[in-house]
Amino acid sequence: MTQTPDKSTPIGLGVCGLGMAGAVMVQAAAAHQGYALRAAADPHPGPRAAFARDFNASAYADMKELAADPAVEVVYIATPHQFHAPHAIMAAEHGKHIILEKPMALTLADCDAILAAVERNKVQLIIGHTHAFDPAVRAMRGMIAGGELGRLGMINSFNYTTYLYRPRRPEELDTSKGGGILFNQVPHQIDTVRLLAGGMVKSVRAQANVLDPTRPTEAGCIAFLQFENGVAASLVYGGYDYFDTDEWHFGIGERGAPKPLSHGASRRALAAAQEEAGLRTKTQAYGASRPDMPPSQPHFGLTIVTCAGGEMRPSKDGVLVYGRVGLREIALPKSAGMPGRREVLDDMAAAIRTGRKPVHDGRWGKATVEVALAIQRSSREGREIALEHQVAVDDSAR
Ligand SMILES: NC(=O)c1ccc[n+]([C@@H]2O[C@H](COP(=O)([O-])OP(=O)(O)OC[C@H]3O[C@@H](n4cnc5c(N)ncnc54)[C@H](O)[C@@H]3O)[C@@H](O)[C@H]2O)c1
């Protein structure tokens, strides 16, 4: 395992995949004092050149070279879903700590293979970013665990987006290759409600839909999650670029920036595009545009938490608490960096420096994948699915 000498030395970060997610994490890491961007890997020369120029760092065409780079202590993996398992295992075999994007993998067997490589090589693994890292979600978990609003009863998570009509790689429209919302979007909701409700999902009943035969993967879903502690959660996702839940969230977009609502614009832009996959790299990869530091808190649609003594939801700048004596807002501190991603980086730094076990470790990530697969199976088989690999939230690790 790579050793980080002391707290004043920034942790060397390597980024595998300089696409949309990679570009956002690069910005988050550049704003984080605990990290130094040392290297990246991507087969596309454009984002590679932009990264090498901006950080005076190595940029490789292949993950193998990144994994072998001695300046890299942590690898953030933001490659297409089908590469998560091989890239994470390669990083672990080279003694690198790993931040692995959701979903951890596409099968439970691949999650187990990653876990085995991580344990064999004694490296740290965090599955993230997901919106469960959002400061508002963490604050709500703190209030639930502290019993401030009494017993937790239910959680409703709604998100309506442009998902299906953003430019997509071919495999993103093929469920068998990890495409569709069940692997890409719903894991944010699963991770969030698992964190809020304590982690242990008992069973899932769900129905997912494929409503556009020209883009034949799931873009809509309703799921009912029953937790072992009696809490119930509903997850609703609609990715057809009609209604947009950000209309219900103060006109603020997912990452916390003001969002002019423009219904149907993604579908229209896609219809006008010449070449879809190329459009994605041209507009979203690292160097194509610079993701702004958002002025407000990130969120993922509308998340309403119901406890015996009140209800809560993330707001523009914190958490709204609808209590017995009225409404109050808990403002969250505006600290430097990119909220959500900053917490991912903080958790990895704590794991490396102090050995603090992250909440979103490999077993946690596998449990979230198990729920996503159960949603798929429940929808296909028309029945409730019982879960077997769930893990509880360790609030001391949060
Ligand atoms: N947490 C979030 O909010 C969030 C947001 C977007 C995407 N993601 C996740 O990030 C991952 C990537 O998604 P994206 O939207 O950035 O996709 P993308 O297509 O925009 O980027 C993927 C990048 O990986 C590169 N790549 C492909 N094969 C590679 C290889 N073998 N080695 C190195 N790089 C390779 C591609 O060239 C591309 O630049 C997915 O797991 C997705 O679910 C997470």
The ligand as an SDF file (V2000), in Angstrom:
LIG
                    3D

 44 48  0  0  0  0  0  0  0  0999 V2000
  -21.5550   10.9730   -9.0490 N   0  0  0  0  0  0  0  0  0  0  0  0
  -22.1010   11.6650  -10.0100 C   0  0  0  0  0  0  0  0  0  0  0  0
  -22.8350   12.6280   -9.7640 O   0  0  0  0  0  0  0  0  0  0  0  0
  -21.8090   11.2610  -11.4220 C   0  0  0  0  0  0  0  0  0  0  0  0
  -22.1060   12.1160  -12.4900 C   0  0  0  0  0  0  0  0  0  0  0  0
  -21.8270   11.6700  -13.7960 C   0  0  0  0  0  0  0  0  0  0  0  0
  -21.2820   10.4130  -13.9900 C   0  0  0  0  0  0  0  0  0  0  0  0
  -21.0060    9.6190  -12.9250 N   0  0  0  0  0  0  0  0  0  0  0  0
  -20.3840    8.3030  -13.0980 C   0  0  0  0  0  0  0  0  0  0  0  0
  -19.0810    8.5060  -13.6390 O   0  0  0  0  0  0  0  0  0  0  0  0
  -18.7540    7.4640  -14.5250 C   0  0  0  0  0  0  0  0  0  0  0  0
  -18.4330    8.0440  -15.9000 C   0  0  0  0  0  0  0  0  0  0  0  0
  -19.5800    8.7200  -16.3710 O   0  0  0  0  0  0  0  0  0  0  0  0
  -19.4690   10.0200  -17.2530 P   0  0  0  0  0  0  0  0  0  0  0  0
  -20.8350   10.5850  -17.3000 O   0  0  0  0  0  0  0  0  0  0  0  0
  -18.3570   10.8710  -16.7900 O   0  0  0  0  0  0  0  0  0  0  0  0
  -19.1170    9.3750  -18.6550 O   0  0  0  0  0  0  0  0  0  0  0  0
  -18.3340   10.0720  -19.8450 P   0  0  0  0  0  0  0  0  0  0  0  0
  -18.6050    9.2850  -21.0590 O   0  0  0  0  0  0  0  0  0  0  0  0
  -18.6300   11.5360  -19.8770 O   0  0  0  0  0  0  0  0  0  0  0  0
  -16.8160    9.8990  -19.4100 O   0  0  0  0  0  0  0  0  0  0  0  0
  -16.1870    8.6550  -19.3580 C   0  0  0  0  0  0  0  0  0  0  0  0
  -14.7330    8.8950  -19.7230 C   0  0  0  0  0  0  0  0  0  0  0  0
  -14.0130    7.6820  -19.5400 O   0  0  0  0  0  0  0  0  0  0  0  0
  -13.1140    7.5780  -20.6080 C   0  0  0  0  0  0  0  0  0  0  0  0
  -12.7100    6.1930  -20.7910 N   0  0  0  0  0  0  0  0  0  0  0  0
  -13.3110    5.2240  -21.5070 C   0  0  0  0  0  0  0  0  0  0  0  0
  -12.5920    4.0900  -21.4280 N   0  0  0  0  0  0  0  0  0  0  0  0
  -11.5280    4.3560  -20.6470 C   0  0  0  0  0  0  0  0  0  0  0  0
  -10.4170    3.5850  -20.2250 C   0  0  0  0  0  0  0  0  0  0  0  0
  -10.3040    2.2840  -20.5630 N   0  0  0  0  0  0  0  0  0  0  0  0
   -9.4910    4.1730  -19.4410 N   0  0  0  0  0  0  0  0  0  0  0  0
   -9.6100    5.4700  -19.0740 C   0  0  0  0  0  0  0  0  0  0  0  0
  -10.6480    6.2440  -19.4690 N   0  0  0  0  0  0  0  0  0  0  0  0
  -11.5950    5.6910  -20.2380 C   0  0  0  0  0  0  0  0  0  0  0  0
  -13.8530    8.1390  -21.8080 C   0  0  0  0  0  0  0  0  0  0  0  0
  -12.9860    8.5080  -22.8690 O   0  0  0  0  0  0  0  0  0  0  0  0
  -14.5600    9.3190  -21.1720 C   0  0  0  0  0  0  0  0  0  0  0  0
  -13.7710   10.5020  -21.2410 O   0  0  0  0  0  0  0  0  0  0  0  0
  -19.9330    6.5160  -14.5090 C   0  0  0  0  0  0  0  0  0  0  0  0
  -19.6960    5.5630  -13.5180 O   0  0  0  0  0  0  0  0  0  0  0  0
  -21.1060    7.3920  -14.0750 C   0  0  0  0  0  0  0  0  0  0  0  0
  -22.1300    6.6620  -13.4220 O   0  0  0  0  0  0  0  0  0  0  0  0
  -21.2420   10.0360  -11.6700 C   0  0  0  0  0  0  0  0  0  0  0  0
  1  2  1  0
  2  3  2  0
  2  4  1  0
  4  5  1  0
  4 44  2  0
  5  6  2  0
  6  7  1  0
  7  8  2  0
  8  9  1  0
  8 44  1  0
  9 10  1  0
  9 42  1  0
 10 11  1  0
 11 12  1  0
 11 40  1  0
 12 13  1  0
 13 14  1  0
 14 15  2  0
 14 16  1  0
 14 17  1  0
 17 18  1  0
 18 19  2  0
 18 20  1  0
 18 21  1  0
 21 22  1  0
 22 23  1  0
 23 24  1  0
 23 38  1  0
 24 25  1  0
 25 26  1  0
 25 36  1  0
 26 27  1  0
 26 35  1  0
 27 28  2  0
 28 29  1  0
 29 30  1  0
 29 35  2  0
 30 31  1  0
 30 32  2  0
 32 33  1  0
 33 34  2  0
 34 35  1  0
 36 37  1  0
 36 38  1  0
 38 39  1  0
 40 41  1  0
 40 42  1  0
 42 43  1  0
M  CHG  2   8   1  16  -1
M  END
$$$$
